[in-house]
Amino acid sequence: MTRKNMLSLAAATALSVGGLAFAQDNRNSAERAVDKTVDKTKETASDVKHAAKDAAASWNVGRIHTMLTQVTEASLTKGGFDDLVERFVDADRNRIGKWLKDDAYKGALDKLDAFVAGAPGR
């Protein structure tokens, strides 16, 4: 083998080894980038999940406040007992409906309406 051939072979070997090292380094960089992306995606998904829970909780709190406001207004309005009962679940509405139809309790609602009508600010 001539010296020129040996130099060419050495140069080719060096380039191959260097290329492999470069390829391996690029592969490691790509793996690190993928790992970072996966971690960031998991973090973002967790943040979105918590934000959704917070939004749902806030919405439910708002609904509760609205319902309490409506119930309070109905209870403080003359003739508002029916409006108040309307907000109850079916079983309670049915039970109270039977009570309302009983003439023996008609005077109780009249007293309630008289009290509400005579309350200060009404």
C-alpha positions as CSV (number, residue, x, y, z in Angstrom):
1,M,0.0,0.0,0.0
2,T,1.4,3.3,-0.9
3,R,1.6,6.2,1.4
4,K,-1.0,8.1,-0.6
5,N,-3.4,5.2,-0.3
6,M,-2.7,4.9,3.4
7,L,-3.4,8.6,3.9
8,S,-6.6,8.3,1.9
9,L,-7.7,5.3,3.9
10,A,-6.9,7.1,7.2
11,A,-8.8,10.2,6.1
12,A,-11.8,8.1,5.0
13,T,-11.8,6.3,8.4
14,A,-11.5,9.6,10.3
15,L,-14.4,11.1,8.3
16,S,-16.5,8.0,8.9
17,V,-15.8,8.0,12.7
18,G,-16.5,11.7,12.8
19,G,-19.7,11.3,10.9
20,L,-20.8,8.6,13.2
21,A,-20.0,10.7,16.3
22,F,-21.9,13.6,14.7
23,A,-24.9,11.4,13.9
24,Q,-24.8,10.0,17.4
25,D,-24.7,13.6,18.9
26,N,-27.6,14.6,16.6
27,R,-29.5,11.6,17.8
28,N,-28.9,12.4,21.4
29,S,-30.0,16.0,20.8
30,A,-33.1,14.8,19.1
31,E,-33.9,12.5,22.0
32,R,-33.4,15.3,24.5
33,A,-35.7,17.6,22.4
34,V,-38.4,14.9,22.3
35,D,-38.1,14.3,26.0
36,K,-38.4,18.0,26.7
37,T,-41.4,18.2,24.4
38,V,-43.1,15.2,26.1
39,D,-42.4,16.8,29.6
40,K,-43.8,20.1,28.5
41,T,-46.9,18.5,27.0
42,K,-47.6,16.6,30.2
43,E,-47.1,19.8,32.2
44,T,-49.5,21.7,29.9
45,A,-52.1,18.9,30.0
46,S,-51.9,19.0,33.8
47,D,-52.3,22.8,33.8
48,V,-55.3,22.5,31.5
49,K,-56.9,19.8,33.7
50,H,-56.5,22.0,36.8
51,A,-57.8,25.1,35.0
52,A,-60.9,23.1,33.9
53,K,-61.5,21.9,37.5
54,D,-61.2,25.5,38.7
55,A,-63.6,26.7,36.0
56,A,-66.1,24.0,36.8
57,A,-65.9,24.8,40.6
58,S,-66.4,28.6,39.9
59,W,-69.3,27.9,37.6
60,N,-71.0,25.7,40.3
61,V,-70.4,28.3,43.0
62,G,-72.0,30.9,40.7
63,R,-75.0,28.6,40.1
64,I,-75.4,28.1,43.9
65,H,-75.3,31.9,44.5
66,T,-77.9,32.4,41.7
67,M,-80.1,29.7,43.2
68,L,-79.9,31.1,46.7
69,T,-80.7,34.6,45.4
70,Q,-83.7,33.4,43.6
71,V,-84.9,31.4,46.6
72,T,-84.5,34.3,48.9
73,E,-86.3,36.7,46.5
74,A,-89.2,34.2,46.1
75,S,-89.5,33.7,49.9
76,L,-89.7,37.4,50.4
77,T,-92.3,38.0,47.8
78,K,-96.0,38.0,48.5
79,G,-97.4,34.9,46.7
80,G,-93.9,33.7,46.0
81,F,-94.2,30.3,47.8
82,D,-95.1,28.6,44.5
83,D,-92.0,30.1,42.9
84,L,-89.9,28.9,45.9
85,V,-91.3,25.4,45.7
86,E,-90.6,25.3,41.9
87,R,-86.9,25.2,42.6
88,F,-87.1,22.0,44.7
89,V,-86.6,18.5,43.4
90,D,-89.6,16.5,42.1
91,A,-90.1,14.5,45.3
92,D,-90.2,17.7,47.4
93,R,-92.4,19.5,44.9
94,N,-94.9,16.6,44.9
95,R,-95.0,16.4,48.7
96,I,-95.5,20.1,49.1
97,G,-98.0,20.2,46.3
98,K,-100.2,17.8,48.2
99,W,-99.8,20.0,51.3
100,L,-100.8,23.1,49.3
101,K,-104.0,21.5,47.9
102,D,-105.1,20.6,51.5
103,D,-107.6,23.3,52.5
104,A,-106.5,22.8,56.1
105,Y,-103.2,24.6,55.4
106,K,-104.6,27.4,53.2
107,G,-104.6,29.8,56.3
108,A,-100.8,29.1,56.7
109,L,-100.0,30.5,53.3
110,D,-102.3,33.5,53.9
111,K,-100.4,34.2,57.1
112,L,-97.1,33.9,55.3
113,D,-98.3,36.3,52.5
114,A,-99.6,38.8,55.1
115,F,-96.2,38.6,57.0
116,V,-94.2,39.1,53.8
117,A,-96.5,42.0,52.7
118,G,-96.1,43.7,56.1
119,A,-92.4,43.2,56.3
120,P,-90.3,46.4,56.2
121,G,-89.2,47.3,52.7
122,R,-91.9,45.3,51.0
